[in-house]
Amino acid sequence: MVQLVLVYCLMSDAKSCVEKRPMTEFPMTAMSCMASAQPMAVDYLREHPAYQLNSFRCEIDKPVEKQA
């Protein structure tokens, strides 16, 4: 399973970042993950103008870590 991970940081505080893992209707491949990163990032930024995209990655077969 491939999971897209988008990392956004506040423009006013570059150390204040969040990771978002958008849900998709269909399982992603590595190629579709890379192709969908930009459109999914833009959707989030339209709703959260105080943030900017810092980075993204496509994780393959990595379980989601639970926050402590």
HELIX and SHEET records of a PDB file:
HELIX    1   1 ALA A   30  GLU A   47  1                                  18    
SHEET    1   A 3 CYS A  17  LYS A  20  0                                        
SHEET    2   A 3 VAL A   2  LEU A  10 -1                                        
SHEET    3   A 3 TYR A  51  ILE A  60 -1                                        
END                                                                             
